[in-house]
């Protein structure tokens, strides 16, 4: 009898999670239930499964609304019916095809109209829904005659009176209005909750035909769904046989190129993988990925195939990945095995500039009816919840800001704030809006609208209405098409080197960019700023602690830097053993044989499989079950228990002592959930090496491209500094030499016009475009005639020195600009054949303070170019120790002067207060010579000497050298004042303003504190 139920997937309308909806129906002994969320089928698959568990007949459909007006309710008579309504909504969402208000062409649906939208003619599959409070209207002759086509309509939207209030708040949020201003039509009726079925039927007792019609509708609707069959595109060719034949051909062609046809181990591995791929019907997935890569190669794009897909020799041979699984002893079972119910996906990275071209190819090649992005449900977040709820209650902006920014315990204690807290907490975990998955693409065999309606988010690619978990659940495996800036930097650098130097590089040639002597020197001292994945302070510190000087150690470092691995304590133990290989024993020979490369420590996810296989005697596929279950990806606790029992049984059969087996399992348990796939680390390491190679041999071009690709861990200023340290002369933007992006002429680097924060992007791109068409700008007047510009923007260009080619002082240029643009309006004059020259004025020379330019630059660019920050200090003191000498001062106190680059928040345990959580910071600085060093700031020091924003500080601390890496533990620090800004010599307050705006990079982490050495508990002696 409940043909119109809403869950919380009816965004900003329904209040009931799917599970609660089905549970409540079961408690009311409802044997048949329809889910009809507003304009979405997001929840139908979870709903179907939950109903089956409760032995309730599931009916699925959709409530169709346009501009909040209810048109009708659609109930699918069969799976084809849900496809029809999905297509109807997709055409509306994506192609702006109007939804018919009456008589839609949906033959496999039952259509139920509300009383306010009655069509003149009802088709056989169309009915009128009548609420019990509307029954008294049936006295009207025009409605009475329609009783034979009426069904019971009792919508369900909320559970309790409190949830009805929550519904009203959601409606206020959706309409961006106050609760008090909601209209009756904006909200549901106050009776839209479950009632006893007998009680509901009793209300219709005088209308038996309506009851019978309702039963008939229920009987005619049936939605069965097979979750076990794959829904992805079945074949790349035209059949399974041809797919495996093509995949085999491509794999053997690659085998011959990358190994040889006589390489027995490679051939055996290839055959083993091909058999599993064929058995799991995964050929098409490999071939479609290969096809995308082929297109990418044809276009000359770089890609990185990473993740567990690099464990496969087939993916290596056909060019999806660049990692040899034999060289690194990678287990195929980590990627694909017969125990996996759902195959994993390939993770393919492209440059952030190229990704959309790849996406357009996929949509065009495989058809827009078969391709879509995964969706994501964006939940109400802490800050937005309180702000949105507070707005509905009519709170003023300052109180909304307080709600959103202050912790709850600092909010005012008044009745309205208490209500905001009460309903805000109820909204936690509620979906607020649908968005696009960052990279997951679905390619289906049948039209994708058979499974979901599509929506068109602002980015321009259609999305399904469910997330990746539901997609996987129903048999749609995603293709991860990712983007990153690191590849953009590498790609652009290669092009820039060819353009500026005429040198062609094949950066993907492993002989070029792997284990280069000079690159390894840079690695071992952490000289890696700008390089993909290895530039952060933590990573540079790790590289120095390990004296990392080869590819395999870099692969390990890429994994152990991960928060989870460090959290388990394995990072500290690895550093110790790497530096002290004679001060520990392998506690069992299997660990020495299988994990000798990483000193008997499980560093990668594959190591869990290795130990389960070689120590525990489990099949590799069971080892992967163990890894997945512990990482939270395996959802079955029963499956984990089964594998755990099997592990201990097998250990006993192999004669391992119980205590030894327990220790091995403890290590697996403490580590498996946090580890990094070795193939993933190896892929990252290859890209890190490629970027490092370019940094070592073409440092200026590399840093220019790092700047143009938005950098990475640090702000632009740091990459500009690094370019200068590499031998570049940094020049301010110039209208005659700068481009939109930063560019280089020999060793002269000209900052791009894009870095002038208050210059519109349109203008910043027009200036170099116009110059290329019609030649250099000859004067201010010539510039004004060619570029439509207002006086304020004109002045910014003058202040940054963009017209220094004129040879005139800034004050002269400013006066000239006023003459040219006196009325302060944007002027665009067409160039004429006979230009009348601007009158020239002889202005007196004005003595300028040499530091004025530096303050202009800080204000306009965010950092100084003409001088170093140290040049602007009032003090001449530069510290007693330089960064390059710190390693010689172990346990000694030093005084240093330094410029703040970045600081990272780190939680620690406060031993004095019962291991209560406290916090500290790690700082990264440069000294006056431009060299980097790191500091540690503990709670006691921070309380007395906190950070005070960006700028230069005097630091007093003790040097601690930890495995070749010096850190200064700070006892005291003070921010050092700049000279007063000479541009405002008459205004003391204003003269201090610019230095207050100096930047710093702050990264906050809220993970658990890392364990101390004694807490790790990894045995360093052999266990008997």
N, C-alpha and C positions, 0 to 999 in steps of 0.2 A: 504493500500500500504506500510505501515511501519511494516515490518516483522522482524526487527532486531534492537530493542531499548535497550539501556543500561541505567541502573540507577547507582547511586553511590554505589550500592551493588556489581557491577563489581569492586571489590576492586582494588584501585590504578589504575583505568582506567576510569570508568564513572564519570561524574560530576553532574548528575541531581538527586535530591531527587525524590522519587516515586511520591509524590504529585505534584511536579512541572512538571514532565513528563506528567502526565495525564492532568493537567491544560493546558499545552501548546498544547497538542493534541486537547483539546476541543476548544481552541482559533483558531486552524487551521481547525476547523470543521471536524476533523478526526472522522469517525464513527466506525472504527475498529483499534485496536492497539495491537501489540505483545510485550511482555516483554521477552527479551532473554538475561539475564545477563550471564556473563562469569562463567561457571562452578558452578552456584548457582541458587537456587530457593528461596533465602531468602525473596525477596520482592513480590512474586506472590500473596499472600493472601491480603495484603494491596492494591496492584495493582488491584486485582479483585473487591474489594469493591469500590474503588475510581472510576473505570471505570463504574460500575453500577450506581453510583451517577450521573455521567456525561452522562449517556446513550450511552456509548461507548462499543462496543463488545470487551471483553478482550480475547486475545489469550496469552497463557503462554507457555514458553519453556525454552531453554537453548542454549547458544553458547558454543560449546564444543571445548576447547583448550587443547593441551598437550605441556608443555614447551613453552608456549606463541605462539604456532603455531595453527592457526585456522583450525580445521578439517571440521566442519560443524555446521549448526544451526538446532536445533530440535524444532519443533512446535507440541505441544500435540494436537492430534485430539479429545481427550476426557480425563477425569481424569485418566484413565488407562495409557494413554500415558506419563503423567508426572511421574507416578510410574516407567515406563520403563527406562526413561532417568536418574531418580534418582538412580535406581539400577545399571545402567551402571557406573555412576560416583562413587557410593559407593564401588563397587567392585574394582575400580581403587584406590580410596583413602585408603580403609581399608585392602584390600587383594592383592594389587599390580597387579591386573589383567589388562593387557594392553587394552586400548581403541582402537578398530579397526579404522584405518584411513579412511576407506571407507566401505560402505555397512554394517553398524551396524544392528543388529537384533532388530529393534524397529518398529514393525508393526503398532502400534497405534500412530506413529509420522510421520509428514512430515519432510523429511531431505532436507536441502538446502545447496549445496556445493558452496564454492567460486571458482572462475575460476582456482586458482592455485592448486586445489585438485580435479581434475575430475576423477571419477572412470571409468574403462573400460566399465562397464555395470551399467545402472541406473535401479533400481527397480521401481515398480509402484508408491511407496510413496516417491520417490527421485527426486529432481529438482536441477537445477543449478541457482544460484543467479547471476544476471548480473547488475552491477552498470551502471548508465547512461554514466559515462565517459569511460566505457568499450565497449559501443555499436559499436564503430568504428572497434573493433576487429572481429565483426561478419562477416566481409568480408572474413575471413579465412574459407575455405571449412569445415575443421574439427569442427569448432564451429557453422557454419551456419546450419549444419545438426542437431544440438542439440537444435535449437530454440524451437521446440515443447515441450521441457522439461525445458524451462527457465522461471524464475519469476523475478519480479522487486526486486532488493536488494538496499535499501537505508538505511544504518545504521544511528541511532541517538545516539550520545554519549555526546554532549555538547549543550549548548544553545547559547552562545555568543562567540565573539572573545576572550574575557578575559577568558572564561571558557576553550577555546581551549588551551590557555597558561597554565591554571591550570591542564588540562589533561596531558600536556607535563611534568609538574613538578611531577605529580603523577607517570608518567612512569619512570622518572629519579629516584624517590624515590624507586620504585619497583625494578628497575635494579641496584640500588646502584651506579649510575653513574652521570656524569654532564649533564646538559641540552645540552651543546654543543657536547656531545659525543653520543647522541641518534641517532639510525639509523632510516631510513624511516619505516622499518618493526616494530619498537618498538612502534610507535604511530599510532593513527587513521588518516584517511584522513581529510583534512581541510574542507571538505564539509559535515561532518556527523552531520547535524543539521536538524531540521524540515524545510521543504519547503512547499509551497502551494501545495495542492494535485493536482489541475488542472495543475499547472506548471510542477509537476513531471510527470504526465501522458503525457503531451505534448512532453516530451523528448522521450517517447516511442511510439509516434504516428505512426511511420512506422513499428512498431512491435506489431500489435493488438493481436497476439497469446500470446505474453508475458504478455500483460495486462490481457487477459482472463484467462491464467494459474494462475496469481496472485489472481484474483477474485475467481477462483475455489479452490485454497488453503485456502483462507480466509473462504470460505463457508464450507470447510470440517473440519475446526477446531472449536471445541466448548468445553469450560471448565466451567462447572457449579459446584459450591461447596456449600454444606449445612453446614453452620456454627453452626446451632442450635443443631445438634445431637452430643452426646459425642463420642469421638474417643478412649477413654481409653479402656483397656481390659474390656469387658462387664461383664463376670462372673468369679468368682473364681472357682466355681464348673462347672456344665454344663448347668445351667439355673438360671434364676432370682429366681424362687421358691425355688430351693435348696440352693441358696445363703442366702436368708432371713431365711430359716429354720436353716442353720448352724450358722448364726450370732446370731439368737435368742437362740439357744442351748448354744453357748459359753457364751453369755451375762448372761444367767440365772445361768450357772455354776459359773461364777465369782460373781454374785450377792449373791449367797448362801455363798461363801467363805468370801466376804468382808462386807456383811451386814448380812442378813438372809432372808429366804423366807417369813418371817412375817413382813418385813420392808415395810410398806405400801407406804411411800413417795418414797423410792428407786424404788419399782416396778412400781408405776405410772409414775415416770420420765423415767424409762427404756422403758415402752410401748410407751410413747409419742415420745421418740427419735427414736425407731425402726420404728414407722409409718412414720416419716419424712424421715429417711434414705431410707426406701423402696420406698416412693413416689418420691424421687429425684434420684432413681436408683444409690445409693451410696454404696450399700452393698459390691460390689466387691472391692471398694476402702478400706473399713474397713478390709475386709478379707485378702487382699493382704498385707496390713500393718501388720495385726496380724501374718500372715505367716512369714514375715521378722523378727518380734520380736521373734517368736517361734524358728527360726533358731538361732538367736542371743543368746537366753536363753540356747539352747542346747549346743552352743559353750562356754557357761560360760562368755559371754560378758556383761558388764553393758551398759544400754542405758537410755536415758532420753527422754520421750515424752513430748514436751513442746508446747508452742503456744496455740492457741485457741482450739486445739484438746482436751486439758485437761478440757474444759468446758463440755465435754460429759461423761455421766455416762456409756455409752456403751464402750467407749474407756478405761475407768477406769476398768470396769468389765472384759474386755478381755485382759487386761495387756499392752495396748499400752502406757497408762500414769499411773502415780503413785499418781495423785491428786484426792481426793474425792471432786466432785463438790458440794455435799450437805454440807459438812463441811465448805466450803468457799463461799457458796451461789453463784455459778457460773451459768451463763445463757447459756443454750444450743444454744439459738438463736444467740449468738455471734459467734458460730462456724458454724452453719447450720440452715437455715430457708427457708421457701418456697419462700421468696422474692428474694433470691439470685439466680442470673442467672447462676453463676458458683460456684461450691462448693470450699471451701478453701482446704488447704492441711495440712497434719500432718507434724510437724517439729520433727524429731527424731535425737538425738545426740548420737554418739558413740565416743569412744576414738579415737584420731587421728591415733593411731597405728593399730586399728581394722577395720576402715571404709572400706578399700579396700577389705577385706575379705567379708564384707556384700555386697559390690557392685558386687563382683564376683559371689556370690550366686544369686543375682537378675538377672544378665545377663544369668547365666546358667539355672536357674529355669524357667524364662519366655521367654527365647530364644533371641539370639542376633538379630534376624530379627524383634523383637518387642520391644526392649529396647534401649534407648539412653539417653544421657545427653541433657538437654537444652543447646543451644548455647548462646553466648552473642556477641554483636557487640562492639568490643573495638574501641572507637573513638580516633582520633588524639588528643593528650593532648597538653596543652600550651607549655611545654618545648620541647616535641618531635616535635611539628609542626615547631617551629623556627629552631631547629637543623636540621631537615630533609630538609626543604625548603632551608635553608642556604647552606647545603651540595650540593644540586642540583645546586646552583648558584656558587659553587666552593670556598666558604669562607674557610679560614684556621681554624685549630682547636681552637686557642685562641679566634677567633671571634665567632665561634659556641658556645663555652663555655659561652661567654658573653651574647649571645642571649638567651641561655637556662637558665641561672642563674639570670640574672639581670632583674628587672622590665622594661617594655617597655619604660617608660619615661627616663630610664638611658641608652638606646641604642644609639649608634652613629647616627647622622642624615646625612646619605649619601644615594645616589641613590640605592645602592644594598640593604641596610637595609630597605629602604622604600618599595622596591619590596618584600622583605621577609615578612614585616608586611602586605602588601596588600594581598598577596596570602595565608599567614598564617591565616589571619582572614577568608578568604573564606573557608579554610579547617576545621574550627571549626565545631564540630558536625558531621563531615564526618566519616563513619566507616573506620577503618584502617586495622583491621584484625578480624577474628572470633576466639573466645576462648570458653572455657568450663564454663558453669554456675557452681558456687561453690558447689551446692548440688542438683539441680533439676533433677530428673530422670523421664522419660516418659515411660509408658508401654502401648502399643497400642493393640487394638483388631486385626486390619489388619496389615500387614507388615508395619513397620514405614517408609519404603522407598516409600510408597504410598503418603506420605506427604512431604518428604524432602530427599535430598541426605545426606549421612552421611560423616563426616570427622573424621580423627583420630589425635587428638592433641598429644603432647608429653607424656601426663599423661597416655595414653593407653586405654581410654574408648571412644567409638564413640560418636559424638555429632551431633544433627540436625543443620541445617543451620539458624534456626530462634531462637528468644529469647523467654523467658517465657511468655511475653505478647501476642505474636503471637500464641504460643502454647495454651494458655488459650482461645484466640479468636476463634481458629478453633476447640476447644473441647477436647484438650489434657490437663488433669490436672496432675501436677507434684507431685512426692513423694519427699519430702525434706530429703535427707540422709546426715546429717551433721556430722562434727567431731569437737572435741575441746580437749584442753590439760588438762582441769580440770578433766574430767573423767579418762584420762590416769593416772593422779596423784593419784586419789582415788583407781583405780583398782590396780595400781602397789604397792601402800602402803599396801593394804589388802594382796597381795601376799607376799610382803617383810616381813610383820609381821608374816605370817604363816611360811615362810622360816627361819627367824631368831629367832622367839620366840616360834614357835609351836602353836600359837593362831589362831583359825579360826573365822573370823568375818563375819556376814551377815550384811554388811553395809547398805543394802536396807531395813532392818527391821526398821520401823518407831519408835519402842520403844527404839531403840539404839540411833538414831541420830536426835531426834527432841525434843526440850524443855528439854535438859539435863541442870541441874543446873550450872555445871561448864562451859559448853559451853555458856550459857547465860551470865555468868560473863565475859567471854572473849569478847562476842559480845558487851556488854555494855561499855567496855573500848576500843573497836576497835582493839583488839589484834587478828587480822585476816590475817596477811600477809601470802600469799601462798594459801589462801582459795578462791575457785572459786567465782568470781563476787563481793566479799566483801573485797578485799584487797587494792584497790586503795586509795590514800590519801583522795579523795573526799568522798568515801564510808565509810572509817573508821571515818572520821570527822562527817558524818551524823549519823552513829551508836552511836557515843559518844553524839552528840547533843540530840538524842532521848533517850539516856540510854536504847537502844534496848535490851530487855531481854526476848523476846519470839518470837515464830515463826510468829505470825500474824503481829507484827510490822516489822519484817524482810521482810515479803512479801510486805508490804506497802513501806518500804525503797527501795526495789528492783525496784519499779515502780517510786517513786518520784525522784530518782537519775537521771532518764532519762533526757537528755537535754531539750526535749520538755516540760516536766512537770515543770521542774525548770524554763524554759523560760516563762511559763504562770503565774509564781508566786505562784503556788499551793504548791511548796516545802516549801517556807518560811512560808506560812500560816499554813501548816500542823505542822511544827516544833513548831511554837508558840502555837497552840491549844493543841498539845500533851503535852507540858510542862505547859500550863496554862488552864486546862480544865474548870475552873470556870470563866474565863475572856472573855467569848464570849457566845452569844446565837445562837441557830439554827434559821436561819431566816425564816424557815418554818418547820412544824412538819413532812412533808414527808422526808425532809433531815435528820431530827433526827432519824426517824424510819429506813430509808433505808441506810443511810450513817453514822450511829452513830459510827460504827467501825473506820471510818476515819474522825470523827469530822465534818460531814456535807460537807466534801470536796470531789470532784470527783478526785479520784486517779487512777482509772482503766478505761479501755474502757467500761467494763461492767456497770460502774456507769452511763454512758450516757444512756444506755438502761434502767437501773432502773428508772432514773428520767423521761425519756420520757414515761415510762410505768406508774409509780405510781403518778407522778405529772401531766404529760401532758395527761394521759389517752390514749396514743398511744399503739398499739400492740407492743410487744417486737421486732417483726421482722421489724417494721417501725423504731424503735429506732436504730436498726443495720444499716438500710439504712442511717439514719442521721449520725451515726458514720462513716460509710464508705465514705459517700459523703464529710464530712468535713476533713477526713484524706487524701483526694485526690485519694482514691482507687475507689470511685464511680465516674464514668466519666460523669454522667448525671446531669447537673445543673437543668434541668427541674424536675427530680425526687426529688432533694433536696428541690426545691421551693415548690413542692407539699406536701412533708412531713412537711416543715416549716409552711405552711398555715394550714395544718391539726392540727399541734401542737397548734397554737394559737386559732383555732376554738374550739378545745377540751378543752383548758384552760378556755376559756370563758364559755363553757357549764358547766365546773366544778365550776364556780363562782370565779375563781382566778382574783384578780385585774390586770389590764393591765400592770402596772408598775412592779408588781411582776413577771408576765410571761416573760416580757422583760428581767429582770435581770437573770432569770433562763436560758433563751435562750442564753443570753450573755455569761454565764458561760460555757454552752455546747459548744458554738461557739469558745470560747477562749481556750478550753481544748481538744475537741474531736480529733483534728488533731494531737495531740502530745502525747496522752496517751499510756499506756502500758497495754496489756491484763493481767487481774488478774491471769489467769491460767498460763500464761508465767512467771509472777513474782513468783507464788507459786512453779513452777517447778524449777526455779533458786534457790529459797530459800531452797528447799529440798536438792539440790546438795551442796549449801553453807553449810548447816548444816552437811551433810555427811563429807565434807572436814574439817569442824571445829571440829567435833567429833574426827577425826584422829589426828588433830593438838594438841588437848587438851590432849588426852590420849596416843598418840604414836608420840610425836613431832619430834624425830630425824628421824624415818623412814619416816614420812610424808614429812619433809623438803628435805630429800635425794631424794624422788620420785618427789617432785616439781622441784628440780634441774634437774633431768633426763628428765623430760617432757618439758624442755625449760622454766620453770617458768611461769610467767604470765605478770603482769604489770611491774615488775622490772627486772633489770639485774641479772645475776647469783650471783654476789658478795653479793647482799642483802639477797638472800636465804641461802647462805653460812653463813652469819652473823646471820641470824635467827636460823639456826641449832646450831651455837655456843651458842647463847642465850638460847637455849633449853637444853643445857647441853652436847653438842657434843664436842669432841676434833677433830679439823680439821687438816687433814694431807695432805701434798702435794702428787701428784701422785707418785706411787712406782711400779716398774716393777714386783715386787713379790707379791704385795697386792692389787693393783688397777685393776679394770676392765675397759672396754670401757666406761661404765657409772660410776657414783659415787656409792660407796657401803659403808656398815656399818658393823663393827664388835663390838658388844656391844655398847659402846658410842664413839668408834673410827670411824670417817668418813674419808674415803680415796677418794679424788677427782678423778674423772674418767680421763682416758687418753684423752677423747674427749675434755677436756678443755684446752689442750695444743694447742694453735692456729696454730702453724706452723708444727704440727705433722700430717702427712697424715692420713686420716681416715683408709686407708688400713692397715697401720702399727699399728695404735692405736688399731685396732681390732685383728691383728695378734699376738701382744705381749701376751695378756692373753690367747688366743687360744693355742698358742705353750706351754705356761706354764702348761695349764691343761693337755695337751697330754704327755709332757715329764718332768714335775716337775719344781721346782723353778730354777731361774737362779742363778748360784753359784758364778759368777764373771763377770767382764766386758768381758773377753775373751770368756767365755761360752755364754754370751749373743750375741756377735758378730757372733759366729759360728752358732747360731740358728735363728738369725733375720737378713735379708738383709737390711742394714742401711748405709747411707752415713754419713760422718764426721759432717756435719752441724747439722743434726737431732740428731746425737749421742750427740753432745755438748749441744743441747737444753735439752735433758733428764738429762744430768749431772747437768746443771745449775739449773734445777727445783728440783734436789735432788732425782731423780728416782732411783739412785744407792746407796742411803745412807746405805743400808743393808751391804755394803762392809766395812763400818766403816772408809773409807778413805776420806780425804779432797777433795774438788772439784778440786783444782789445781793438785793433784796427779792423779785423775781420768782423767783429761783433757790430761795430758802428756801420760798416759797409752793409752788413746783413739787414740792419734797421732801415737803411736807405732803400734797399732793394725790396724789402717786405714790410714797409712801414705800417700797413693797415692790419698786420697780423693774420692775414688770410692766406690760404693755400693759393698760390698763383702758378698757372702753367701757360707760358707764352710759347706760341709756335715759333720755331727758329725762322728768321727772315734772311733774305739774300744780303741785304745791307743793314747790318747791325749798327745801331747808333751806340757808340761807346759810353759807358757809365762815366760820369764826371769823376775825376780823381781828386782826392783831398790829401793834403800833406798833414799828417797827424804827428804830434810830438812823440819821441821815443819814451816809453815808460819802463822804468826798471822793474822787472818782475822777479819775485822770489823764485829761486830755481825749483823749490818744492811744490809750487802751485800745481804743476802738471800732475804730480803724484796724487794729490788730493782730488783733482778732477777725475783721474783714472779710477780711484777707489769708488768714487760716487757713481761713475757711469758704467764701469766694467765689473766692479766688485773687488778689484785687486790692482796693485800698482805695477806699472810696466817700466817706466823711466828710471825708477829707483828700487832698491830693496826695502822691505819694511824696516830693516835695521837702520837704514839711512835716515828714517823719520823719527828715530828715538831721541829723547832729550839727553839720555846718558850716552857716553862714549864707551862705556864698559862693554866688553863682548864675551865675558865669561873666562874662567881659568882653564877650562878643558874643552877640547873640540870632540865632536862625535867620533871621528876616525880613531881617536886614542882611547876611547872608553874601556876597551877590553883589557887595557893595562892597569885599570884602577879597581880591580875586584876587591870588594869589601871596604873601599875607601870612599870618603866623602868628597863630592865635587860641587862646584858652583858653575852653573851654565846659563847663558842667555839664549833663548830659543823662540822661534815663531811657531805658533800652534797650527798643526795641520788637521788632526782629527782626534777624537776621543771616543772610547767605547765603554759603555756601561757593562759591568760584569758582577753577577751576584756571587757572594762568598758566604762561608759559615763563620759566625762569630763564636769562637770557642769559649770566650769568657761568659757568654750568656746562653750556655747550653745549646751550642750550634744553631742559635737563632740566625735567620737569614739577614745578611747585611749587604752592602754594596760598595764597589770600588770602581775606579776607572783606569783604563790603559790609555795613555796619550801617545801621539806620534807628532814629532817636531822636526824642524830643520834648524841647524845652527847657522852662523854667519857665513860659513863656507858653503852652505847649501846642502850639507849632508844630513841624512835622516837619522834619528835615534828615537828610542821608546822609553816611556816612563810608566811607573805603577803608582797609583794614588789610593792609599788605604783609607778606611772610614775616619780614623782619628785625624789624619792629615787633612782630609777633605772638609771636615767640620770647621777647622780653623782657617784653612787656605783653599777655598773652593775655586773652581773655574769661574772666570768672569767674562766669558765670551772670547771671540777671536782676538788675536794680537800677539805681542811679544811678552814673554814672562822671564823673570829671573827665578831660576830653580836651584834649590839646595837639596841634595839627596845623596844616597849611598848606592854605589854601583854593585849590582849582583850579576855575575856572569854565569849563565846557565847553559852548559854545553855550547860554548863558543858565541853565545848570544847575550850581549850586555843589556840590562835594563836598569834604569835609575829609579830607585824607590824614593819618592819625594817626601821630604820632611816639611819643607816650607816652599811657598812660591808666591810671587807678587807680579801682578800685571804692570808692565812698564809703560809710562805715558809717552805718547807721541808729542812732538813739538806742536804748538797751537797751529791750527789750519791758517796759513797766511792769507787766504782769500777772505777771511772774516776777522782780521786783526782788531777791528773795533768792537767785536761782539764776542765776549769771553765764552758764553754758553754755546754759541754757534760754532766757535773755533774748536770745540771738543767733540762735536757731533759725529764727524766722519769716522773717527777711530772707534766710536761706539758701534758702528755698523760693520766692522770687520767680521769676516765669516769664519766659521769652523764647521767641520763635519762631525756630527754626533750620531752614533748608532746605539740604540737601546736594545738590550736583550733581557729576557725575563726567564731564562731557563734555570734549572736547578744548578747549584754550585757543583763544579767538578770535584771528584773525590781526591783526597790527599793520598800520598803514596802508600801509607800504611793501610788505607781502606780498600785498595785495589784487590789485594789478596791473590795475585797470580803467583803460583809457586815458581821459585827460581832454582829449585833443586829437583832431581829426579825422584819420582814417587815410586816406592817399592810395592 
